[in-house]
Amino acid sequence: MSRLRIRPRPPLALALPALLAVAFLLLPLIGILSRTQWGELGTHLTSPGVVEALRLSLVVSLWALGLSLLLGVPLAWLLARVPFKGKALVRSLVLLPMVLPPTVGGVALLLGFGRRGLLGPWLEGTFGITLPFHTSGAVVAATFVAMPFLVISLEGALGGLKQSYEETAASLGAPPVRVFFTVTLPMVAPGLVAGAALTWARALGEFGATITFAGNLPGTTQTLPLQVYLLLQDKPEAATSVSLLLLAIAMGVLIALRGRWTGTPVAAKEAGAAAVTEEPSPSVPGPDGGDGGPVPDGEAVRADGGDWALHAEVTGFNELTLDAGPGTTIAVVGENGAGKTTLLRALLGLTPRAHARLRLGDTDVTALPPHRRQVAWVPQDGALFPHLTALANTAYGLRARGAGRAEARREAQDWLDRLGVGHLARRKPAQLSGGQAQRVALARALAARPRLLLLDEPLAALDQTTRAHVRHTLRTHLAGFGGVCLIVTHDPVEAVSLADRVLVLSDGRTLQDAAPAEVTRRPRSPWVARMLGRNAWPGTASADGMALGPGGRLVVAESLPEGAAALAIIAPEAVAVHRERPGGSPRNVWPGTVREITAVGSRLRVLVGSAEVPDLVAEITPEAAAELGLADGAAVWTSVKATEVTLVRL
Ligand SMILES: Nc1ncnc2c1ncn2[C@@H]1O[C@H](COP(=O)(O)OP(=O)(O)OP(=O)(O)O)[C@@H](O)[C@H]1O
């Protein structure tokens, strides 16, 4: 294959002015370089006046940076996170010093903080502080013009940060300030560092506002840029040398940042994580049944050493009441927009769109903020904190609830071991496969000792093979969980194989809330029929298929380790109905009686009872039903090809 790269030629009408623009920007810089007296550079830069100005510039710019961080970080957070009236106005105010002529900024500062300004007399009378002609005045001027760089940069980084990280941290028990310092800040660190560097560079180069507001006193307010201005009149060669120094610093900052001013590299990290090849962990039983590692099947997991029943009355977008005993796993299903995520967020106390009166065990947690509810949440992407190792991620909830460092780490390691990912404890999330990350996310949620566990499509991101593995692990560990677990899913197999109950939502309301088998047999809507309208037979894997729980055999093309508990999933469309015993290929053939015929959309669902196997639902066209002369009580034969049966290991 040709690897020739075709480079389009830019049109001359655009290329020419663009080149002119580059030359326009470059020429003054070349001017500085060409006029610098390199032999005198050392002498110029070490003259007492320049050294003093440099010292002052560093003091002023670092103070300005400190003040900008102190005030600008919370301001950026407010702008990025809190909805309030007049936000656009505040943002314009922040940006104003960037577009305002600095001398005008200096005049404004004089009128605000000067001796005869609004606040000046009070500052002088109360604290004895006079800003003009004082180094603190130079700091104020530099902060005024430089802080916007920090605020804009950090607001951009915060805006790009998915809120699920912070929300997950809260669900693990961390109060807002802890979340800010342990999750938000480290994750926006690149944006913060970029903003801080630009702020510092801008403060270092500040001239107009400083000279107008703070004056030009050598040793007190005369910073390097002011020195350059003065030197230009007396010693132009020295001015060139100092300009070169400032130019080098500015270039250094820009090269160090290289386009990192806005946006967080977090997204890139996540892309890296997604690119990790999915591979079954050696610690999870493979399809051949080989148990490669330390997943302790059937081990009881008591998340909080107690049993927590759930009672929830949800109002708002969701209108429903939910009651569940300790240890119940409920699959929450429904069409897109049915309100599944909103329900979970309401239970967490994270959305104003729905309100949940929530009781867990004997405790009413309705009035508690998310971090005190002991409701752990695993969002769809797992939301593992990318800057922490798997171990530190898992220890996060324990630390947030006050456990000591060593104790939290020990317990976290224990949880990771239980979920079969103990050997990955030192890895960062970007170095985990999707399946491994999901298990770490689950370990982290369980380690936080929740009384209610919310899993939002926990297996959606996984490929089919890994999905089966993680489903198996999940089921094993949910079996010992003493609270209620809600799993949002779009996958019928997941709903049927993981849950004790299926909660079907439609427009935020409960359409059906019943055992999977019941929902499967009697779907209350075409959508539920499509979603869960499958036959699910429990049994034990045998050499050529499955021995069914209530008796009977099923021949299956795929095989599981002999003796494994499994669920056979048969799509109703795959069930053929005959009046006479069929010959030919299908090896699963049973006699039965039509119990019920219901219309689902344009098709008919035929429930066939049999003495040999559990009830079977077939889906056929009305034409076929008419041809067969089907009616309640009719004697029929059903058949299913071995290749049409999916075995799900339990
Ligand atoms: N912040 C919001 N503001 C306004 N409406 C919203 C907001 N979030 C969700 N909605 C709306 O609320 C309804 C329920 O949304 P929700 O995310 O709970 O659905 P879902 O069942 O989780 O859907 P999906 O399967 O697509 O994830 C949808 O109609 C959606 O458009």
Boltz pocket constraint, residues with backbone or C-beta under 6 A from the ligand:
constraints:
  - pocket:
      binder: B
      contacts: [[A, 317], [A, 334], [A, 335], [A, 336], [A, 337], [A, 338], [A, 339], [A, 340], [A, 341], [A, 342], [A, 343], [A, 353]]
      max_distance: 6.0
